[in-house]
Amino acid sequence: MRDQTARNRVVVIGAGIAGLTSALTLAARGFDVTVLERAAAPGGKMREVAIGPARIDSGPTVFTMRWVFEELFAGIGLNFSDHVRLRPLSVLARHAWDDTQHLDLFADEARSADAIGAFAGAAEAKRYRQFCADSRRIYEILEKPFLRATAPSLPKLATAGGIGGLIELRKIRPFTTMWKALGDYFHDPRMRQLFGRYATYCGSSPFDAPATLMLVAHVEHEGVWIIEGGMHALAQALADCATRFGATIRYQQSVREVMVSGGRASGVILDSGERIEAHSVIVNADVGALPAGLFGEAVRTAANPLAPRLRSLSAVTWSMVAKTRGFPLCRHSVFFSRDYSREFAEIFGRGEVPTEPTVYVCAQDRVDDEARLGASGEEELLVLINAPPVGDRKSFDQGEVARAAERAFGVLQRCGLRVDIDQSKTRVTTPADFNRLFPATGGALISTSNSSSPLAPSRASSSTRSC
C-alpha cells in the first residue's frame, strides 16, 4: 500500500538556490518537504571553496534584485534582513584596458556619467545617460510580462496589451543584437565593450545576444550588494529557514531514479536503494539531466534535450589566497581583452579558451576602495575567464590549465596587476570540473545561452511533460 504520508510529501532534488526556495515556500505552506543534495552543503552553483581557513565565493559574486528575496521572505511571514545582512557597494566595478586606461562605474548614475565624461568625452557621457534611460525602460516593459511571469514568451508579451503591446515590443528591440544596439549609443569602442559584457552575465555573447539584455545596466543601478559572510550565506539562510518550517535536508544523498506512477512522478530511489514516495518531485538540476537519463529512463522524455550549441558560457576559475600589487583592485574588477570579437569567436565558434581573455577578479576582502587584508597582506580572490561549455568532451589537462593561466594572468599583468600565485593556496575549476559538479551541462554555468532567443534571459519551463 502506498505510504499515506506521501500524499503531502514533496521531494526536492538539489539544494541549489531554486531548490531551497521551493523547499522553503512549500514547507511554510505545510507540505512535508524532503531535500536531497549530493554535496555536503547547500548552495549548488552558489558554491564556496575552502583554502585553509578561507572560504572563497567561487560561483555567483554579484547580488542584485534584492526585492526577489524580500518578497519571498515576506510571503512566508519573515523579514529578509533578519536573516541575510547586506552592504551596498558604491563602486559597481573597476574596468581596465591597460595599465593607464581605467574607468569606474558607480551605483550613482551621475557619478558614472562624470567618470565617463572624463574618460571618453562629454558626448559619450550624454549618450550614456540616454542608454541608462532606455535600459530602464526595457526593464519596466519586461518586468511583469517576462521577469515575473511563470512561462514568459514573445507572443504573450506582444499580445498582452493589444496594439500597445506591439508598440512596447518594438521599444525593447528584441531582434537587434546587443552589440549592434550598443553601437547606437557609444562611439568609443571601450564603452561598447564595457556594456557588452553584460551579455556574459546571462552566459551569452554580446555579438549574438538580444539588445534586451541592456536591462542588466538598470538592474545594477538599482543596487549591488555584498552579503556579509559571503554569497554562500544566502544559501545557508534559505536552508536554515526551510528547516525551521519543518523541511528535512539530507546532504550527501544521490538520487538514482525518479519513480513514475500513472504518468506522473511518485517519488525517488537513492543510490543506496532507499525509496522515498512522494506526491511531487522537484528536480533542481540542469534541465538536460532528465533527457540525459541521469534520473532514470521513466523521466527521460519529460524534458527536451539541449543542443550543445545552445549552452551558455562556461569558465575557468582560480579560487586563491594571494598577495597582489600594482593595480588598485576594488570588489569587482574587469580587465578587458584587446580583441573582443575574437574572444567570443574562439569560445562559441571554435570551442576554445580565448587566446587573450577578458578577466574578472572578485577581491573578496575589499569593499569599494577599502581593503580589509590580514597581517600577511594576502587576500581572497576569485579570478575568472570565460570558456566554452565543452567539459563533457574535453578533459582540460594540466597543459591546458597552464596555458589558460598564462593567458589570464598575462592580461592582468598587462593591465598593471601582479598576483603572487601560491599553488598550495590555489584551486582551479575548469569546464570539465563544472560538468562533474553539475552533470549534463558541459560546464555551462547558466544552462542556456540567450543567443538564439529574442528575449532575455531565456529559461526552461518550470514544469515538465507527463511521463
C-alpha positions as CSV (number, residue, x, y, z in Angstrom):
1,M,0.0,0.0,0.0
2,R,1.2,3.5,-0.9
3,D,2.5,5.4,2.1
4,Q,-0.4,7.7,3.2
5,T,2.0,10.5,4.3
6,A,3.4,10.6,0.7
7,R,0.2,12.4,-0.3
8,N,1.5,15.6,1.3
9,R,5.2,15.0,0.6
10,V,7.4,16.8,-1.9
11,V,10.9,15.6,-2.7
12,V,13.3,18.3,-4.0
13,I,16.4,17.0,-5.7
14,G,19.2,19.5,-5.3
15,A,19.8,22.2,-2.6
16,G,20.7,25.0,-5.1
17,I,19.0,28.3,-4.7
18,A,16.0,27.3,-6.7
19,G,15.6,24.0,-4.8
20,L,16.0,25.8,-1.4
21,T,13.5,28.5,-2.4
22,S,11.0,25.8,-3.4
23,A,11.5,23.9,-0.2
24,L,11.1,27.0,1.9
25,T,8.0,28.1,0.2
26,L,6.3,24.7,0.3
27,A,7.4,23.9,3.9
28,A,5.9,27.3,5.0
29,R,2.6,26.2,3.4
30,G,2.5,23.0,5.4
31,F,3.9,20.4,2.9
32,D,6.1,17.6,4.1
33,V,9.3,18.5,2.2
34,T,12.5,16.4,1.9
35,V,15.5,18.0,0.1
36,L,18.2,15.6,-1.2
37,E,21.6,17.1,-2.0
38,R,24.6,15.1,-3.1
39,A,27.1,17.7,-1.9
40,A,27.9,18.2,1.7
41,A,26.4,21.7,1.9
42,P,23.7,23.8,0.3
43,G,24.1,26.3,-2.5
44,G,24.6,24.4,-5.7
45,K,26.4,26.7,-8.1
46,M,26.5,29.3,-5.4
47,R,29.4,27.4,-4.0
48,E,32.4,28.3,-1.9
49,V,35.9,26.8,-2.0
50,A,37.9,26.3,1.2
51,I,41.5,27.1,1.2
52,G,42.8,26.7,4.8
53,P,40.5,28.9,7.0
54,A,39.5,31.0,3.9
55,R,36.1,30.4,2.4
56,I,36.0,31.9,-1.1
57,D,32.9,32.6,-3.1
58,S,33.5,30.6,-6.3
59,G,30.2,30.9,-8.0
60,P,28.0,34.0,-8.3
61,T,29.6,37.0,-6.7
62,V,27.2,39.9,-7.6
63,F,24.0,40.2,-5.6
64,T,21.2,42.4,-7.2
65,M,17.4,42.5,-7.3
66,R,17.2,42.0,-3.5
67,W,13.4,42.6,-3.9
68,V,13.1,39.0,-5.1
69,F,14.2,37.6,-1.7
70,E,12.4,40.3,0.2
71,E,9.2,39.3,-1.4
72,L,9.9,35.6,-0.9
73,F,10.6,36.0,2.8
74,A,7.7,38.5,3.3
75,G,5.3,36.0,1.7
76,I,6.0,33.5,4.5
77,G,6.0,36.0,7.3
78,L,9.8,36.6,7.6
79,N,12.0,39.6,7.3
80,F,14.8,39.0,4.8
81,S,17.1,41.5,6.5
82,D,16.8,39.5,9.8
83,H,18.4,36.5,8.1
84,V,20.8,38.0,5.5
85,R,22.9,41.1,6.1
86,L,23.7,43.2,3.0
87,R,26.1,46.0,2.5
88,P,25.7,48.3,-0.6
89,L,28.5,49.0,-3.0
90,S,29.1,52.5,-4.3
91,V,31.7,51.3,-6.9
92,L,29.9,48.8,-9.1
93,A,33.1,47.7,-10.9
94,R,36.5,49.0,-11.9
95,H,37.5,48.4,-15.6
96,A,40.9,48.4,-17.2
97,W,42.1,48.1,-20.8
98,D,45.8,48.5,-20.0
99,D,47.9,49.9,-17.2
100,T,46.7,53.5,-17.8
101,Q,43.1,53.3,-19.1
102,H,40.9,52.7,-16.0
103,L,37.2,53.5,-15.5
104,D,34.9,53.1,-12.5
105,L,31.1,52.6,-12.8
106,F,29.2,53.8,-9.8
107,A,25.8,53.0,-8.2
108,D,25.1,56.7,-8.7
109,E,24.3,57.4,-12.3
110,A,25.6,61.0,-12.1
111,R,29.0,59.9,-10.8
112,S,29.3,57.3,-13.6
113,A,28.4,60.0,-16.2
114,D,31.1,62.3,-14.8
115,A,33.6,59.5,-14.9
116,I,32.7,58.6,-18.4
117,G,32.9,62.2,-19.5
118,A,36.4,62.4,-18.1
119,F,37.4,59.1,-19.7
120,A,35.7,59.3,-23.1
121,G,34.4,62.8,-23.5
122,A,31.2,64.8,-22.8
123,A,29.4,63.4,-25.8
124,E,29.9,59.9,-24.7
125,A,28.6,60.8,-21.2
126,K,25.5,62.2,-22.7
127,R,24.9,59.1,-24.7
128,Y,25.4,57.1,-21.5
129,R,22.6,59.0,-19.9
130,Q,20.3,58.0,-22.8
131,F,21.5,54.4,-22.6
132,C,20.5,54.4,-18.9
133,A,17.1,55.8,-19.7
134,D,16.5,53.2,-22.4
135,S,17.7,50.3,-20.3
136,R,15.4,51.4,-17.5
137,R,12.5,51.5,-20.0
138,I,13.3,48.0,-21.2
139,Y,13.3,46.7,-17.7
140,E,10.0,48.3,-16.9
141,I,8.4,46.8,-20.1
142,L,9.7,43.4,-19.3
143,E,9.3,43.2,-15.5
144,K,5.7,42.0,-15.3
145,P,5.1,40.0,-18.5
146,F,8.6,38.4,-18.6
147,L,10.7,38.7,-15.5
148,R,7.8,37.9,-13.1
149,A,6.0,35.6,-15.5
150,T,5.8,31.8,-14.8
151,A,6.0,31.0,-18.5
152,P,7.2,34.1,-20.5
153,S,7.2,34.2,-24.2
154,L,7.5,36.7,-27.0
155,P,3.9,36.1,-28.3
156,K,2.5,36.7,-24.9
157,L,4.4,39.9,-24.5
158,A,3.3,41.1,-27.9
159,T,-0.4,40.3,-27.4
160,A,-0.8,41.2,-23.8
161,G,-1.6,44.8,-24.5
162,G,-3.1,44.7,-28.0
163,I,-1.7,47.4,-30.2
164,G,0.1,48.9,-27.1
165,G,1.8,45.6,-26.6
166,L,3.2,45.6,-30.1
167,I,4.5,49.2,-29.6
168,E,6.2,48.2,-26.4
169,L,7.7,45.2,-28.1
170,R,9.4,47.5,-30.6
171,K,10.9,49.5,-27.8
172,I,12.8,46.6,-26.3
173,R,14.5,45.9,-29.7
174,P,14.1,42.1,-29.3
175,F,15.5,41.3,-32.8
176,T,18.6,43.5,-32.6
177,T,21.8,42.2,-31.2
178,M,23.2,43.8,-28.1
179,W,26.4,44.7,-29.9
180,K,24.6,46.5,-32.7
181,A,22.4,48.3,-30.3
182,L,25.3,49.4,-28.1
183,G,26.9,50.9,-31.3
184,D,23.9,53.3,-31.5
185,Y,24.7,54.6,-28.0
186,F,28.5,54.5,-27.7
187,H,31.1,55.7,-30.3
188,D,34.1,54.9,-28.1
189,P,34.8,51.1,-28.6
190,R,35.9,50.8,-25.0
191,M,32.4,51.8,-23.8
192,R,30.7,49.4,-26.2
193,Q,33.0,46.6,-24.9
194,L,32.3,47.5,-21.2
195,F,28.5,47.4,-21.6
196,G,28.6,44.4,-24.0
197,R,30.0,42.4,-21.1
198,Y,26.5,42.4,-19.5
199,A,25.6,39.7,-22.0
200,T,28.0,37.4,-20.3
201,Y,26.0,37.7,-17.0
202,C,23.4,35.6,-18.8
203,G,26.0,33.3,-20.4
204,S,25.9,34.8,-23.8
205,S,28.0,36.6,-26.4
206,P,27.2,40.3,-26.9
207,F,27.6,39.7,-30.6
208,D,24.6,37.3,-30.7
209,A,22.5,38.1,-27.6
210,P,19.4,40.3,-28.0
211,A,19.5,44.0,-27.1
212,T,17.0,43.4,-24.3
213,L,20.0,42.4,-22.2
214,M,20.7,46.1,-21.8
215,L,18.2,45.9,-18.9
216,V,21.1,44.5,-16.8
217,A,22.5,48.0,-16.6
218,H,19.4,49.2,-14.9
219,V,19.4,46.2,-12.5
220,E,22.9,47.2,-11.4
221,H,21.9,50.8,-10.9
222,E,19.1,49.7,-8.7
223,G,21.7,48.3,-6.3
224,V,24.6,45.9,-6.0
225,W,25.3,44.5,-2.5
226,I,27.8,42.4,-0.7
227,I,26.4,39.6,1.5
228,E,28.1,39.5,4.9
229,G,29.7,36.1,5.3
230,G,29.8,35.6,1.5
231,M,27.3,34.6,-1.1
232,H,27.1,31.2,0.4
233,A,25.4,32.8,3.5
234,L,22.3,33.3,1.4
235,A,22.1,29.6,0.6
236,Q,22.6,28.7,4.3
237,A,19.9,31.2,5.4
238,L,17.4,29.6,3.0
239,A,18.3,26.2,4.2
240,D,18.0,27.2,7.9
241,C,14.6,28.9,7.3
242,A,13.3,25.8,5.4
243,T,14.3,23.5,8.2
244,R,12.7,25.9,10.7
245,F,9.4,25.4,8.8
246,G,9.8,21.6,9.0
247,A,11.7,20.7,5.8
248,T,14.2,17.9,6.0
249,I,17.5,18.5,4.2
250,R,19.7,15.4,3.6
251,Y,23.2,16.0,2.4
252,Q,25.5,13.6,0.6
253,Q,22.5,11.8,-0.8
254,S,22.4,11.0,-4.6
255,V,19.2,10.2,-6.4
256,R,19.4,7.3,-8.8
257,E,15.9,7.4,-10.2
258,V,12.7,9.3,-10.2
259,M,9.8,6.9,-9.9
260,V,6.7,7.3,-12.0
261,S,3.2,6.1,-11.5
262,G,0.2,6.9,-13.6
263,G,2.2,9.2,-15.8
264,R,3.5,11.4,-13.0
265,A,6.4,11.4,-10.6
266,S,5.7,9.4,-7.5
267,G,9.0,9.5,-5.6
268,V,12.7,8.8,-5.9
269,I,15.2,5.9,-5.4
270,L,18.5,6.9,-3.9
271,D,21.9,5.3,-4.9
272,S,21.7,3.4,-1.6
273,G,18.5,1.8,-2.8
274,E,16.3,3.7,-0.3
275,R,12.9,4.6,-1.8
276,I,11.1,7.8,-0.9
277,E,7.5,8.1,-2.1
278,A,6.0,11.5,-2.8
279,H,3.2,13.4,-4.3
280,S,5.5,15.5,-6.4
281,V,9.2,15.7,-7.3
282,I,11.1,18.9,-8.0
283,V,14.3,18.4,-9.9
284,N,16.6,21.3,-9.2
285,A,19.2,20.2,-11.6
286,D,20.1,21.3,-15.1
287,V,17.2,20.6,-17.4
288,G,19.5,18.4,-19.6
289,A,19.9,15.9,-16.7
290,L,16.4,14.5,-17.4
291,P,16.8,13.7,-21.2
292,A,20.4,12.5,-20.4
293,G,18.8,9.7,-18.3
294,L,20.6,10.8,-15.1
295,F,17.3,10.2,-13.2
296,G,16.2,7.1,-14.9
297,E,14.5,6.0,-18.1
298,A,11.0,6.7,-16.9
299,V,11.5,10.5,-16.9
300,R,13.9,10.8,-19.9
301,T,11.2,12.2,-22.1
302,A,9.9,14.7,-19.5
303,A,12.0,17.5,-21.0
304,N,13.7,18.1,-24.3
305,P,17.5,17.7,-24.6
306,L,19.5,20.9,-25.0
307,A,21.7,21.0,-28.1
308,P,25.4,21.7,-27.1
309,R,25.4,24.8,-29.4
310,L,22.7,26.4,-27.2
311,R,24.7,26.1,-24.0
312,S,25.8,29.2,-22.1
313,L,29.3,30.2,-21.3
314,S,31.4,28.1,-19.0
315,A,34.6,29.3,-17.2
316,V,38.0,28.6,-15.9
317,T,38.3,29.9,-12.4
318,W,41.1,30.3,-9.9
319,S,40.0,30.5,-6.2
320,M,43.0,31.7,-4.4
321,V,44.6,33.3,-1.4
322,A,47.4,35.5,-2.7
323,K,49.2,38.8,-2.4
324,T,48.6,41.4,-5.1
325,R,50.3,44.6,-6.1
326,G,50.2,47.3,-8.7
327,F,46.6,47.7,-9.9
328,P,44.2,49.2,-7.3
329,L,41.6,46.4,-7.0
330,C,38.1,47.1,-5.7
331,R,35.5,44.4,-5.0
332,H,34.7,43.8,-8.7
333,S,37.4,44.5,-11.4
334,V,37.3,43.7,-15.1
335,F,40.4,43.5,-17.3
336,F,39.5,43.6,-21.0
337,S,41.0,41.7,-23.9
338,R,42.2,43.8,-26.9
339,D,40.0,41.9,-29.4
340,Y,36.5,41.3,-28.1
341,S,35.1,39.8,-31.2
342,R,37.9,37.3,-31.5
343,E,37.4,36.3,-27.9
344,F,33.8,35.2,-28.4
345,A,34.5,33.7,-31.8
346,E,37.1,31.4,-30.2
347,I,34.7,30.5,-27.4
348,F,31.5,29.9,-29.3
349,G,32.8,29.4,-32.8
350,R,35.9,27.2,-32.2
351,G,35.1,25.8,-28.7
352,E,38.4,27.1,-27.3
353,V,39.7,29.0,-24.4
354,P,40.4,32.5,-25.7
355,T,43.9,33.4,-26.8
356,E,43.6,36.6,-24.9
357,P,40.6,36.5,-22.5
358,T,38.7,39.2,-20.6
359,V,39.5,38.6,-16.9
360,Y,37.2,39.2,-13.9
361,V,38.6,39.5,-10.4
362,C,36.5,39.4,-7.3
363,A,38.6,40.7,-4.4
364,Q,36.6,39.5,-1.5
365,D,38.4,41.3,1.2
366,R,37.6,44.7,-0.4
367,V,34.6,46.9,-0.3
368,D,34.8,49.7,-2.8
369,D,38.4,51.1,-2.2
370,E,38.5,49.8,1.4
371,A,40.8,46.8,1.8
372,R,40.5,44.5,4.8
373,L,43.6,42.5,4.5
374,G,45.2,40.4,7.2
375,A,48.7,40.8,8.6
376,S,50.2,38.6,5.9
377,G,48.9,41.0,3.2
378,E,47.2,38.1,1.4
379,E,43.7,38.4,0.2
380,E,40.9,36.1,-1.0
381,L,40.4,36.2,-4.8
382,L,38.2,34.7,-7.5
383,V,39.8,35.1,-10.9
384,L,37.6,34.0,-13.8
385,I,37.8,33.9,-17.6
386,N,35.0,32.8,-20.0
387,A,35.4,29.4,-21.6
388,P,33.4,27.1,-23.9
389,P,30.9,24.6,-22.4
390,V,32.8,21.6,-23.6
391,G,33.5,19.9,-20.3
392,D,31.7,16.7,-21.3
393,R,34.1,16.1,-24.2
394,K,37.3,17.8,-23.2
395,S,39.4,16.9,-20.1
396,F,41.3,20.1,-19.6
397,D,44.6,18.5,-18.6
398,Q,47.5,20.2,-16.8
399,G,48.9,21.7,-20.0
400,E,45.5,23.2,-20.9
401,V,45.2,24.7,-17.4
402,A,48.7,26.1,-17.5
403,R,48.0,27.8,-20.9
404,A,44.8,29.3,-19.6
405,A,46.6,30.6,-16.5
406,E,49.4,32.1,-18.6
407,R,46.8,33.9,-20.8
408,A,44.6,35.1,-17.9
409,F,47.4,36.3,-15.6
410,G,49.2,37.7,-18.6
411,V,46.2,40.1,-19.2
412,L,46.3,41.1,-15.5
413,Q,50.0,41.9,-15.8
414,R,49.5,43.9,-19.0
415,C,46.9,46.0,-17.1
416,G,49.3,46.5,-14.1
417,L,48.1,43.8,-11.7
418,R,50.6,41.4,-10.2
419,V,49.4,38.3,-8.4
420,D,51.9,36.3,-6.4
421,I,50.4,32.8,-7.0
422,D,51.0,30.2,-4.4
423,Q,49.9,26.9,-5.9
424,S,49.2,25.4,-2.5
425,K,46.6,28.2,-1.9
426,T,45.0,28.0,-5.4
427,R,42.1,25.8,-6.6
428,V,41.4,25.7,-10.3
429,T,37.9,24.8,-11.7
430,T,37.6,24.1,-15.5
431,P,34.6,23.4,-17.7
432,A,35.3,19.6,-17.1
433,D,35.2,20.2,-13.3
434,F,31.9,22.2,-13.6
435,N,30.5,19.3,-15.7
436,R,31.4,16.9,-12.9
437,L,29.8,19.1,-10.3
438,F,26.7,19.8,-12.4
439,P,26.3,16.8,-14.8
440,A,24.8,17.1,-18.3
441,T,25.9,20.8,-18.6
442,G,29.2,20.5,-20.3
443,G,30.2,23.0,-17.7
444,A,27.7,25.7,-18.8
445,L,27.2,28.0,-15.9
446,I,23.6,29.1,-16.7
447,S,22.4,26.2,-18.9
448,T,21.0,28.1,-21.9
449,S,22.7,30.8,-23.9
450,N,20.4,33.7,-25.0
451,S,22.0,33.9,-28.4
452,S,19.0,32.1,-30.1
453,S,16.3,33.8,-28.0
454,P,14.7,37.2,-28.8
455,L,14.0,37.7,-25.1
456,A,16.5,37.6,-22.3
457,P,17.2,35.9,-20.1
458,S,15.6,32.9,-21.6
459,R,14.8,29.9,-19.4
460,A,13.3,26.5,-19.4
461,S,9.8,25.9,-18.2
462,S,9.4,25.2,-14.5
463,S,7.2,22.2,-15.3
464,T,7.8,19.1,-17.3
465,R,5.6,16.9,-19.5
466,S,3.8,13.9,-18.2
467,C,5.9,10.7,-18.4
